[in-house]
């Protein structure tokens, strides 16, 4: 095994050294403005999809300033949740076509200070303990271009049904 590894390293080093700059494939760069335009296009496309979904369902959802849709079903107790609060909630997460992704009974996270998706950190602040809401997050506020490598595909808009069970 050790000999195979040594031959592989030797072969790779020899082939890498023999490459001249002339036969290397050119690298194509996309300028910053083009990338920004692509991102704006994708964000607008997500927004259109979410608007049509809400209209088709006849839901009374509002569009937040951050770009997600929300419907507060019950605000819960006062005070509302703020940054650095530890929240325990139940979350049903699904795709817009109704495909269930996760049904989490005791999701615990710190608002503004955990690995939870960006959208939930903002949206949860609309609620207090006992609050219930549904949120539609565009892909860039959820799992982005990568998905979660399990049940959520890349560039996916998600529907979250949330019930806050505790705030500390």
PyMOL commands that set and color helices and strands:
alter all, ss='L'
color gray80, all
select helices_A, chain A and resi 2-17+21-23+32-57+118-126+139-141
alter helices_A, ss='H'
color red, helices_A
select strands_A, chain A and resi 62-63+69-74+86-95+100-110+132-137+158-167
alter strands_A, ss='S'
color yellow, strands_A
deselect
rebuild
show_as cartoon
